[in-house]
Structures are given as structure tokens and as C-alpha cells.
Amino acid sequence: MKIGTQGGNLIQPAASLANKEQASPQSNKAELSNKLGMLADVYHKNSVKDPTPTYDRPLSISSNDEVVTKTVDEALDDIALATVHLYTPGGELSQSVERMTKQYEGIMSELNEQHPQLANKDWGISITESGELQVTGSLTEDERTLVEQTLNSNDEFVTAANDFKSSYLKYIDMEVRGWARYDVNEENFSQVFDLKDMLDSSKANDEFKSAWGYESNWMKLHDNISAQLSSKASKY
């Protein structure tokens, strides 16, 4: 697939930064950190940088000079890797949502055809610590049971949902700004993210599908994730 949009240019800086750090371990750490910060600002649509390049979360670094240098190198590599997988369309998080989206339309069509009243009710989908999909919101007990059985019987959808959760938790632990400002973990993940809201909000229109070849709009996806974090997760 050829990508000729502005979004394609967002992918290259993150990858090149990670490669640059590997190829030149003695490169200027401050310059690399600043570039990574600028890249994160693009994804978070934040044009105002902090006056000082400080981490949003504390890092524990040994006083030994050799260990400090190695730890900073590894931390910067982690930030670059996390940026790619959290915020780019080819990253693990966006790709897991893409796989969910491909199954979601069929699931919802089946549910709405058999139980049209569901379309007029406010409900959501969360993922439990055990990896099962759970229905939230204003459904009757019978409706809740029916929807949960339908969701959990689709192995591809369940697997993609669990991949979304695992990739988010894995890479957010390597991040230091952006979404990493919010306290999200295994225990409270189901209380923060409504997968139905996320999928409904990030569905791609025909123009986006033609340009990117994706069923999900990764830019709308990022907006929805940011909105859910802002409204339901506490900050560090």
C-alpha cells in the first residue's frame, strides 16, 4: 500500500529515531530526547512543550556513571518503541483495534437483527482481568447474557480485544508522557476503557478506507482513547 498522506510521515521519525539510537550510542541524549518529545507532541496534538524536558513519571537511576548511561540509553529506546506501537497506524495497538473492527460490524449486525431494541439502549463492552468480554450499561439481565455470549463466542474478536489490552499495558509502561500520564493498570483497565465506544467512534468512512486501506480510523481512535482516559482515569 502506498501512503501519500501526512500520516505516513508520522511513522518514519519514530522508527528512524530508534534506529539512530542503536547505530550511534554516543549521540547527544538531550537532542534525541527533545526529538522524541516533539514526536509525542504531534500525536497528542499538543503544540506547547514543557519549559524543561522532565519526565512525567519518576525514573530510578543508579548513581554509578556507567549504569546511568546505560539506563538512559535503554529508556530512550523504550520511548521510541512505545511511540511507534502506541501512536502509529502500523503499531500493535492500532492493529489490534483494526482486527476488532473487522469482526465488530458482523457482531453488531447479528445482534441488531435479532434484537433491534439494543440499538436504542446505552451499553458498552469492557474486558475483565481474566480476558473475557463483559457488557456494561442499561441492559436487562437476559440481554446482557445474550450479548456477552455472542461477543465471547467470536474468538477473533476476543483475541484482538486482549491484544489491545496487553499492548496498551506493555507499551504505556515504557512511555513517560502522553497517555502515560494516566494511571491505568490490569486492575482498573475494565473501568477505564469501553471497547464499544472506542469502536463506534473510530470506524473509518469510505474516504479514509480508500486513502489508508484500514477499516478503523487510527486518528479518531487516538482521540477516543485520550477522551476516555481524561474522563475516567486518574493522573499520576
PyMOL commands that set and color helices and strands:
alter all, ss='L'
color gray80, all
select helices_A, chain A and resi 6-23+29-43+65-87+92-114+116-120+141-152+155-172+178-181+189-192+195-201+206-212+218-232
alter helices_A, ss='H'
color red, helices_A
select strands_A, chain A and resi 123-127+133-137
alter strands_A, ss='S'
color yellow, strands_A
deselect
rebuild
show_as cartoon
